Amino acid sequence: MSTSDPTASPTTFDLERRVDCADSTLHNPRHAVIALGSNLGNRLETLQGAVDALEDTPGVRITSVSSVYETEALGGPAEQPNYYNAVVVLRTTLPPSSLLERANAVEDAFGRVRTVRWGPRTLDVDILAYEGVTSDDPQLLLPHPRAHERAFVLAPWADAEPDGELPGLGRVADLLKGLGGEAEASVRRRDDIQLRLPE
């Protein structure tokens, strides 16, 4: 049977070649870091869905996913449910603007409603850093201007990328320590649940 027949079962060699070709489509990929958060609905399922949706994006390859961290909501309406937070590290050929569009589309797909500032949300997808890029565009500030102040961002980032750096501010792990013990204690690593790195 001809290997050009789409119904034919590919050989192991064919599979390896196709995987290699797919990965080689990321010519000159850039390093980016994205934060995920959810405090409404099935938080774990939503975060996993966001990871899967990002990995399914052409021009994006996720290289690392953090553990899940739980934290109380900061700011906004009182008595919000706790957040589940995570960070993904990826390689991408998408420019920052296109990556932002994809992030917003993923939020929308999970029912994100933007009515109350810092209000509860099904999903939050924030670009924390994009290799070598700084931006003061109000639509996409890079690196994220408040990332260095947030233990719920720094803790999962340090978990996903132990040697990670926040451009212009230093190592993520050092920034987390710099917030003090109380800030570090405000985020709890949930070792009983986990996100899967897409295969």
Salt bridges, closest charged atoms under 4 A:
ASP14 OD1 - ARG17 NH2 3.98
ASP23 OD1 - ARG61 NE 3.85
ASP23 OD1 - ARG91 NH2 3.27
GLU70 OE2 - ARG43 NH1 3.80
GLU70 OE1 - ARG188 NH2 2.89
GLU70 OE1 - ARG190 NH1 2.73
GLU107 OE2 - ARG112 NH1 3.17
GLU107 OE1 - ARG114 NH2 2.11
ASP108 OD1 - ARG114 NH1 3.10
ASP124 OD1 - ARG112 NH1 3.03
ASP124 OD2 - ARG121 NH1 3.11
GLU149 OE2 - HIS148 NE2 3.74
ASP159 OD1 - ARG189 NH1 2.89
GLU161 OE2 - HIS31 NE2 2.71
ASP163 OD1 - ARG171 NH2 3.87
ASP174 OD1 - ARG171 NH1 3.23
ASP191 OD1 - ARG189 NE 2.68
ASP192 OD2 - ARG190 NH2 2.72
